[in-house]
Amino acid sequence: MAFQGLAERLQATMQKITGKGKITEQDVKDMMREVRFALIEADVNLKVVKKFVKTVSERAIGQEVMKSLTPGQQVVKIVKDELTELMGGEQNPIQFSRKPPTVIMMVGLQGAGKTTTTGKLATVLRKKHNRKPLLVAADVYRPAAIQQLETLGKQIDMPVFSLGTDVSPVEITRQALEHAKEEHQDVVMIDTAGRLHVDENLMQELVDIKELAQPDEIFLVVDAMTGQDAVNVAKSFDDALGVTGVVLTKLDGDTRGGAALSIREVTGKPIKFVGMGEKMDALEPFHPERMASRILGMGDVMSLIEKAQANVDEEKAKELEDKFMNQTFTLDDFLEQMDQVKKMGPLDELLKMIPGMNKMKGLENAQVDEKQMGQIEAIIRSMTPEERTFPEKMNASRKKRVATGSGTTISQVNRLLKQFEDMKKMVKQMSGMAGKGKKKKMPSFDQFFK
């Protein structure tokens, strides 16, 4: 997960100071020493680290904080505010042209994920902005680049404009713009060529495309796992082209997060999107405040709500809730609920978006075994419709058949059936207590994956 090490270090440091009734300058110095180490370890640019530490220190030892009734919480708020500011302050949306088509140039080094990101961004534009993008294959050098974009286009049902490898990228762009106007495509996304490193020929070609297309946005696609190199690459491209925004890929991977925390400060260019997975819908608008909250373990309720709205069918959710409370909830319904939750992303990531979840006993490092989710699904799908509706009919021979069919053991089948029965009992108790005004702890969905 992105920022994992940084988040753990910062949260541990903040926890030491939060509960204090009084804070001294020495407390602040000790805390900022830890913060400095955490940021350097996360591969944040040294100039950025110095400026961040200086700003937070000055604010934290101010009279307003020192005389506050909750000085620890005030300091944490300052750290959150400055982290947010460091990453851009506020979300920067795409600038659409008033006179369509909006032209977006996708630039970056080879291997950063530029072509895949072009497809992901096109998916976002269609789904969230109701746009009709045209993908333009302008990388005529990399083997199979055109085929990759065409394959992506088929996968997401999006038109791709290509003229093969024998036509210049500038001419491809010129004809693509004419084609977009004729076909009423309101966004043109130009997937340009990359190199293993920045060179003059590449930059000149990109400048020529820019002069012809007059793009509304020039998005630099950067691999977050390259750390400080990502910042240097951003500066080179920006000097030559005037980049309007950055898209960080692989932010869900084992990355220290230094690029995300440095790029805005060093280049002055906003991070507009972040890649959070391999699926074609795994591209999120970058919200600095929400990311700062996640890093400090404060959750991210807004992103959680947006994920739910985008992926969960409200009518089905209401229907499942009614079945739950009326004791007619079956294993088929459970499977459907699992599918809806899976669409929202990894369950352990969703848990971290809930404020305070990182402080709950047993959930500090909540992780859900995706393999176990697959086993549960296999067990339920190996049952007959009757068995899914009436799991109490599962005798020894049926359990043996299901275990064999799902590639699991009888004990795993027994465990699933017991947990499902326990959950139903708990719901029954809750509904019985509802009328008496007593509160009962809700059954936890993640209990099935531990």
Secondary structure by P-SEA (a helix, b strand, c coil): ccaaaaaaaaaaaaaaccccccccaaaaaaaaaaaaaaaaaacccaaaaaaaaaaaaaaaacccccccccaaaaaaaaaaaaaaaaaccccccccccccccbbbbbbbccccaaaaaaaaaaaaaaaccbbbbbbbcccccccaaaaaaaaaaaaabbbbbbccccccaaaaaaaaaaaaaaacccbbbbbccccccccaaaaaaaaaaaaaacccbbbbbbccccaaaaaaaaaaaaacccccbbbbccccccccccccccccccccccccbbbccccccccccccaaaaaaaaaccccaaaaaaaaaacccaaaaaaaaaaaaaccccaaaaaaaaaaaaaaccaaaaaaaccccccccccccccccaaaaaaaaaaaaacccccccccccccaaaaaaaaaaacccaaaaaaaaaaaaaaaaaaaaaaaaccccbbbbccccccccc
